[in-house]
Amino acid sequence: MSENNPDFVAKKFAVVGAGPVGCIVAAFLSKGGYDVILCDVIPALVDPAATTGIHIEGAENLHQTVPHICHGVEELAHFDPDVIFITVKATALPLISSAIEEFHREGRYVVSWQNGIDTELEIAKALGKKPVMRGVVNWGCGLKGPCRVEMGFHHPPHFVQELAPQSAHAAVEVARVLTECGLPTEHTDKIISMVWRKSVLNACMNPVCAVTGLTMSQAMKDPIVFGIVDALVKECIKVARANEIFLGYDFYPHAIEYMSTAGNHKPSMLMDIEAGRRTEIDFMNGKFAEYGRQAGIETPYNITLQSLVKGLESAIESKKRDAGLSGTIKK
């Protein structure tokens, strides 16, 4: 099958990452009758998908088993998927992209279904632009346990776009399949603007909550903390405009209203810090700082929040090393 084949039909799907987003995508595709494999390097996280199934509660309610699972990206070569969704943290992209490169074939497509700016470009460094797509997801979710997802909200449609014009037909097919399976998705030609709009919200709320330990509602209601959030929004908008990224004339009031009604829950970056995991700060605030330098725009708020979160990550790694050393000494 050629990459330029307008009759491309997707039948087999792989989902890399058994976090909340990956579980949702895998469960809905499986419910739709498609052949699906869910991949994660942590067996305890992914194994229940094939036995007791994936449980989704909240805005959507679904209990669905997934026909196949695996514990390494290289194992996907034997499954030979038509489309691979990458739903892991952006920090893992270099390793995952290089692993996919080893068995990539003509006519296979890879979708970045992630938070952050330029994640699709990281994949394209290994695979080129032709097979790569970028999606924007409009739902909120968290993992209550292995294959147990709490879906806080679901505000479709979702969006997908190809990086190379000759792959538009494949992006249309991916959108069709997702819609058919219960995740209404549209093909767009404005994905960059959509990614940036969502990334502004993430960059203004995630690191502030990660550093303070506050929920989103608490951060927005605290007048001092809100001042930081507000300054971040304005700084991010300034960077976007300097780089000719269209956010819309009314984006600022929209952003403030959206975050003010986000609810009393923890964003993913705070949960990552609490769980001792690396965050996506470099693909959020780090990208705004990078694009600010590119356009000659100062970004003190983004640089400060990026530095503080990186400091928390360093402290976590230090504790892990100390704990490992203590264990060695005890033995």
C-alpha positions in Angstrom: 0.0 0.0 0.0 1.4 3.4 -1.0 1.6 6.4 1.3 -0.1 8.3 -1.5 -2.9 5.8 -1.8 -6.2 7.7 -1.5 -8.0 4.4 -0.7 -6.1 4.0 2.6 -8.2 2.0 5.1 -7.1 1.7 8.7 -7.9 -1.7 10.3 -5.2 -2.3 12.8 -4.2 0.2 15.5 -1.5 0.3 18.1 -1.6 2.6 21.1 1.7 3.3 22.9 1.2 4.2 26.5 -1.3 2.7 29.0 -1.9 6.0 30.8 -5.4 7.5 30.9 -5.3 8.9 27.3 -4.0 5.7 25.9 -6.5 3.6 27.7 -9.4 5.7 26.4 -8.2 5.5 22.8 -7.5 1.8 23.0 -10.9 1.0 24.7 -13.0 3.0 22.2 -11.2 1.6 19.1 -11.7 -1.9 20.5 -15.3 -1.2 21.2 -15.7 -0.1 17.6 -14.5 -3.6 16.5 -11.0 -2.7 15.4 -7.9 -4.8 16.0 -6.0 -3.0 18.7 -2.8 -3.6 20.6 -2.0 -1.5 23.8 1.7 -1.2 24.6 3.4 -0.1 27.8 6.8 -1.0 29.4 5.1 -1.5 32.8 3.4 -4.9 32.7 1.2 -4.1 35.8 -0.1 -1.0 34.0 -1.1 -2.7 30.7 -1.8 -6.4 31.5 -5.4 -5.8 32.9 -6.5 -4.4 29.5 -6.6 -7.9 28.0 -8.1 -9.7 31.1 -10.4 -7.6 33.3 -10.5 -4.9 30.7 -10.3 -1.1 30.7 -12.8 0.7 33.0 -13.7 4.4 32.1 -16.0 6.3 34.4 -17.3 9.9 34.4 -18.1 11.9 31.3 -18.0 8.5 29.4 -18.7 5.1 30.9 -17.2 2.1 29.2 -15.9 -1.3 30.2 -13.9 -2.8 27.3 -11.1 -5.4 26.9 -8.4 -4.9 24.4 -7.5 -7.9 22.2 -3.7 -7.5 22.4 -1.1 -6.1 24.7 2.7 -5.9 24.7 5.5 -4.6 26.8 7.9 -3.0 24.3 7.5 -0.8 21.2 9.7 -3.2 19.2 7.0 -5.9 19.7 4.6 -3.9 17.5 6.6 -5.0 14.5 4.9 -8.4 14.7 1.5 -6.9 15.0 2.0 -4.7 11.9 -0.4 -1.8 12.7 -1.7 0.6 10.1 -1.8 3.5 12.6 0.2 4.0 15.8 -1.1 6.4 18.4 1.6 7.8 20.8 0.0 8.8 24.1 3.0 8.8 26.4 4.7 11.8 28.0 6.6 13.8 25.4 9.9 13.2 27.2 9.8 9.6 25.9 9.5 10.6 22.3 13.2 10.2 21.2 13.3 6.6 22.4 9.9 5.6 21.1 10.5 7.3 17.7 13.8 5.6 17.2 12.2 2.2 18.1 9.4 2.7 15.6 12.0 3.7 12.9 13.5 0.2 13.2 10.3 -1.4 11.8 8.5 1.4 10.0 7.1 0.7 6.6 5.5 2.6 3.8 1.8 3.2 4.4 1.9 3.2 8.2 1.0 6.4 10.1 2.0 7.7 13.5 -0.2 10.1 15.5 1.1 12.3 18.3 -1.9 12.3 20.7 -0.1 14.3 23.4 0.2 17.5 25.2 2.9 20.0 24.4 4.3 22.0 21.5 6.2 20.4 18.6 5.8 16.8 19.8 5.0 15.8 16.2 8.3 17.3 15.0 10.2 15.1 17.4 8.6 12.0 15.8 9.3 13.5 12.3 13.0 13.7 13.1 13.1 9.9 13.0 10.4 9.1 10.5 10.1 12.1 8.3 7.0 14.2 7.9 4.9 12.0 5.5 3.7 9.4 8.1 3.3 11.8 11.0 0.1 13.4 12.3 -0.8 15.6 15.2 -4.0 15.4 17.3 -5.6 17.7 19.8 -7.8 16.1 22.4 -10.6 17.8 24.2 -11.1 15.7 27.3 -9.9 15.6 30.8 -8.9 12.4 32.5 -6.8 10.7 35.2 -5.7 7.2 36.1 -7.2 5.8 39.3 -5.3 2.6 38.9 -4.1 0.2 36.2 -6.6 0.4 33.3 -9.0 2.4 35.5 -9.7 5.9 34.1 -11.7 8.8 35.5 -12.9 11.0 32.6 -13.6 14.4 34.1 -15.0 15.9 31.0 -15.4 15.2 27.3 -15.9 18.2 24.9 -15.7 16.9 21.4 -14.8 17.3 18.6 -11.2 16.4 18.7 -8.9 17.2 15.8 -6.2 15.7 13.7 -3.9 17.0 10.9 -1.2 15.5 8.8 2.3 17.1 8.6 2.7 16.4 4.9 -0.1 17.5 2.5 0.0 14.2 0.6 -1.1 12.3 3.7 -4.3 14.3 4.2 -6.4 11.3 3.0 -4.9 9.2 5.9 -5.7 11.9 8.5 -9.3 12.0 7.2 -9.5 8.2 7.6 -8.1 8.4 11.2 -10.7 11.0 12.0 -13.5 8.9 10.5 -12.5 5.8 12.5 -12.3 7.7 15.8 -15.7 9.3 15.2 -17.2 5.9 14.3 -15.9 4.5 17.6 -17.4 7.3 19.8 -14.6 9.9 19.9 -15.9 12.5 17.5 -12.9 13.8 15.6 -12.5 16.2 12.7 -9.7 16.7 10.1 -8.4 20.2 10.3 -5.9 22.5 8.6 -5.4 24.7 11.7 -3.8 22.2 14.1 -0.9 24.5 15.1 -3.2 27.2 16.4 -5.2 24.6 18.3 -2.1 23.1 19.8 -0.9 26.5 20.9 -4.2 27.5 22.4 -4.3 24.3 24.5 -0.6 24.6 25.3 -1.1 28.1 26.7 -3.7 26.8 29.2 -1.4 23.9 30.1 1.7 26.1 30.5 -0.2 28.5 32.8 -1.9 26.0 35.0 0.2 22.9 35.2 3.5 24.3 36.5 1.9 26.7 39.0 -0.1 23.8 40.5 3.0 21.5 40.4 5.1 24.1 42.3 2.4 25.1 44.8 0.6 21.8 45.3 -2.7 23.6 44.7 -5.6 22.3 42.7 -6.7 24.2 39.6 -9.6 25.8 41.5 -7.5 26.7 44.4 -4.8 28.4 42.2 -7.4 30.5 40.4 -9.1 31.6 43.6 -5.9 32.6 45.4 -5.3 36.3 44.4 -1.5 36.1 44.7 -1.2 32.8 42.8 -3.7 34.0 40.2 -1.4 37.0 39.5 1.2 34.5 38.4 -1.2 32.6 36.2 -2.5 35.8 34.6 1.1 37.0 33.9 1.9 33.6 32.3 -1.2 33.9 30.0 -0.2 37.3 28.8 3.4 36.3 28.3 2.4 33.2 26.3 0.0 35.2 24.1 2.8 37.7 23.4 5.1 34.9 22.3 2.5 33.3 20.1 1.7 36.6 18.4 5.5 37.4 17.9 5.7 34.0 16.1 2.6 34.7 14.0 0.6 31.9 15.7 -3.1 32.8 15.6 -4.9 32.3 18.9 -7.9 34.6 18.2 -8.7 38.1 19.3 -10.7 36.9 22.3 -8.3 34.2 23.5 -7.3 36.0 26.7 -10.8 36.2 28.3 -11.5 32.7 27.0 -8.4 31.3 28.7 -9.2 33.0 32.1 -12.8 31.8 32.0 -11.8 28.3 31.0 -9.2 28.0 33.8 -11.6 29.6 36.3 -14.1 26.8 35.7 -11.6 24.0 35.4 -12.7 22.4 38.8 -11.1 21.4 42.0 -8.7 18.7 40.7 -5.0 18.3 40.2 -3.5 18.8 36.7 -1.2 16.1 35.3 2.0 17.9 36.1 1.2 18.0 39.8 0.3 14.3 39.8 3.6 13.6 38.1 5.6 15.4 40.8 3.6 13.7 43.5 4.3 10.3 41.9 8.0 11.0 41.4 7.8 11.1 37.6 9.4 13.4 35.1 7.2 16.1 33.7 6.5 17.6 30.3 7.7 21.0 31.3 10.2 21.3 28.5 7.4 20.8 25.9 5.2 23.4 27.7 6.9 26.3 29.3 10.2 25.4 27.8 8.8 25.7 24.3 7.3 29.2 25.1 10.8 30.2 26.3 12.4 28.8 23.2 10.0 30.5 20.8 10.4 33.7 22.8 14.1 33.7 22.2 13.5 33.0 18.6 11.3 36.1 18.3 13.4 38.3 20.6 10.7 38.2 23.4 11.6 38.1 27.1 9.8 35.2 28.9 10.8 35.6 32.6 7.6 33.9 33.9 8.0 30.8 31.7 11.7 30.5 32.4 11.1 30.8 36.1 8.4 28.1 36.2 10.4 25.8 34.0 13.4 26.2 36.3 11.3 25.6 39.4 9.7 22.4 38.0 13.1 21.2 36.8 14.4 21.8 40.4 11.6 19.6 41.8 12.5 16.9 39.3 16.2 17.1 40.4 15.1 16.8 44.0 13.0 13.7 43.2 15.9 12.1 41.3 18.3 12.9 44.2 15.9 11.2 46.7 15.7 8.1 44.5 19.5 7.9 44.3 19.8 8.3 48.1 17.1 5.6 48.6 19.0 3.3 46.3 22.3 3.9 48.1 20.7 3.3 51.5 19.3 0.0 50.2 22.7 -1.0 49.0 24.3 -0.2 52.3 21.6 -2.1 54.3 22.3 -5.2 52.3 
